[in-house]
Amino acid sequence: MTLMPIRLTKTRKVVHLTLLATIALLPTACTLVPVDSNEVDDSASSVTNLGKSNDRDYASAVQPVLPARHGSNTGIDISTIYQRSVPSVCTITSVHDATSSTNEPVEDLGTGFFIDSHGDIATNDHVVDGSRSVVVAIGQDTFHGEVLGTDRLDDLAVVHISGIRTQALTLGTATTLVPGQPVVAIGNPFQLTDTVTSGIVSGLHRTMPSLGDREMSDLIQTDAPINPGNSGGPLFDDKGRVVGINTMIVSPVKGSIGIGFAIPIDRFKRVMPTLIAGEEVRYPWIGITGFSITPLLATSYHLPVPRGVFVVSVVPGGPASQAKIRGASESARQSFADGDIITAINGQSVTSVGQLTSRIAAYAIGQRIQVTIYRHATAENVMITLGTFPNSR
């Protein structure tokens, strides 16, 4: 069975296919499902049809869910976190023009949450999906929402509504999270608004593809059930502080099987002023394509190091090209006979593409960094001046 990463917007009226482009970026045959989109296949099982808005009996097909654990068993009071936080969580609907397969507008539904008292809302970029305006629902009230700024590479966005004073959620940090720590998610799965679920931090520093040609690194993995419609919603720690923004799941059924991912809130806080100001979020870039070396690959192909990033190609005229970093020649790409191997950035080890992305992101565009490479069996240090990631210009 093939697993697909799915982004969690919930799409009504038509199949949501635009996000399937991420599959090509995966190193394995997995599919990501965005948690704001229900990518429905009408030929699939009844489970895949649950998110369609014209199937109003979808809830009856959902398997019963056990009550959320709380109190002394987990050391987390889910009810208190929910009651305190749910007034600051909203539904976001983006409306798109009719497609060739339908004469009706297409609506994508996701989740957002207030980050200040002035009507600013955090969500995912794929929730707004290119729209400049959206509909924001808080309880029974709806508002016109203006999309202030988006960050496609890290799947972040800020929406603004006017005319009301809002209560912000407390933004915490993901830097202190540990696997096994309890977490809580609130969102709108399958149009079931203000749904709360709970689980634990299953893992940290996970890497998944973004909608641009760049990996999203340092994601939080959780088994808290999140589903289409949860995208952009908050993930809380046991104190009720937002530690992540739910964004995607890995699942064979386009619903939760307990493998979900959230963007660390620290990443959002770093770009929040830029997004609110409506400015472009720009990322540093060295201009290579490559893949992670594993000990098995290193042994099989007699590589000089067990871990690192093998440089397949360099972008002509890019930072790495200007620093004379070499990609593999066409004739040698199957045998790894040439091509540099990146093993460190400014003395910090690099063992994977995700870690390389994370290391580079810590520096500013235009900054010079030292890149340690292996060329054949010899280690060298090369200085690179960081450029701007093309998709973030």
ABEGO torsion letter per residue (X at the ends): XBBBBBBABBBBGBBBAAAAAAAAABABBBBBBBAABBBBBAABBAAAAAABAABAAAAAABBBBBBBBBEAAAGBBAAAAAAAAAAABBBBBBBBBBBAABABBBBBBBBBBBABAAGBBBBBAAAAGGBABBBBBBEABBBBBBBABBBAAAGBBBBBBBGBBBBBBBBBBAAABBBGBBBBBBBBBGGBBGBBBBBBBABBGBBBBBABBBBBBGBBBBABBBBBGABGBBBBBAAGBBABBBABBBBAAGBBAGBBBBBBAAAAAAAAAAAAAGBBBBBBBAGBBBBBBBAAAAAAAGBABABEBBBABBBBGBAAAAAGBBBBBAAAAAAGABEBBBABBGGBBBABAAAAAAAAAABBBGBBBBBBBBBEABBBBBBBBBBBBAAAX
